[in-house]
């Protein structure tokens, strides 16, 4: 998992070619913390040259997250050529639902 | 079909994990099915101060639950991630039909818990995570220096509203009555807080926005008058948090076991009206819904399941 910040998000996600999975989390977001090990396991399983896995701490990049239309955590999003094409948001972001979403793109 | 478990536990919150620990320790073959992450509601709870023994520095809901999961596993309870689609509870062998397979058990302990109640306005689903939230600790920081509205009037609503004032520049509580239900001590603090405002006798009927929430319609329940609330143009968005109580996760069991307003009816020993089917935790009719009472329920349900199996032999 590549840890992003507000200076690297643009290059690694928005300007990337191919598909990028982003785990948006935040400080004090306990459900993000609970989901994260599952996302790491999914990154091991599905990560490849064509499906890159990243994480962004939105607490340090609030405006960036709002710019991506995110106002609730956790969000696991799939980007393709810089555009968000799919996401699992908040309670819908269960490990099973995230895996089902990822299977569509690998 | 394959294995028949002694006990199948539906849900891995405190009730389910406690049942798993007791059942496993009694050498019953035990399966715990959970669709999400372990812990249920406490998986999104940062502070738990009232679970006996919970005095560790830096302990959170997930860290407490991680130990409960480990303990259940230690005594042999299997735990799988799957979504339950339907259940067949009648007869000697119960069936639990999930997305990835069907599981069979001689007894079932229902511990699927409860979830927050939705606000109940038009367009709500569209704006969850886009301005609507039910988790202040998850999402409060997005609203730093924005305006936030909180629906509800009980202890949780008012306490969460005050927590949100640490981030938002103004927090307005929208309540359907003309006085709060929260404890007086909490109310006093709320009325003194300069960032707090109140809309009485009001309910949110519709939310709207351009991807992010920036408009809502609030109805006065006494006059029927509709007020339009719009985001400050400089902000372009506002937050709406709902804290109006719980709903039991019991849709799957409607018509299969006795429910009252969605909550499961049990006797003192947690038997439902169906032989071999037990219920534990927040989905039960009970006076106190806490981690400690859920864990107690799990222990009783597993022990009763063991007695039920012993009598069958």
Interface residues (C-beta under 8 A of the other chain):
Chain A: X26 X27 X28 X29 X30 X31 X32 X33 X34 X35 X38 X58 X59 X62 X65 X66 X69 X70 X71 X72 X73 X74 X75 X89 X90 X91 X94 X95 X96
Chain B: X35 X36 X37 X38 X39 X43 X44 X45 X46 X60 X61 X62 X81 X82 X83 X99 X115 X128 X129 X130 X131 X132 X133 X135 X137 X138 X139 X140 X141 X142 X143 X144 X211 X212 X213 X237 X239
